[in-house]
């Protein structure tokens, strides 16, 4: 019998190391230099990191513009004309022109 390994997202918060299943993450947005805000269904957590470093480690997360990564599994709607993605928590984020094709491919849109 095969056991599938859950992909985990680890980050340092003060003197603690927090571990979350990658599927629980909705979005990660840049806050101020070297700070990001991680959003899940139940909480928002601010910690030190950069969008670039996180994307390098977790390529499953989809970059939709310069300062935002989203989990493509949590996209419930993509309005191509307005360039907006809606996530399962009803948050909407703008998609840059450059990343429209990536979003379409990730959600397998025509």
Secondary structure, 3 states (H helix, E strand, C coil): CCCCCCCEEEEEECCEEEEEEHHHEEEEEECCCCEEEEEECCCEEEEECCHHHHHHHCCCEEEEECCEEEEHHHEEEEECCCCEEEECCCCEEECCHHHHHHHHHHHCCC
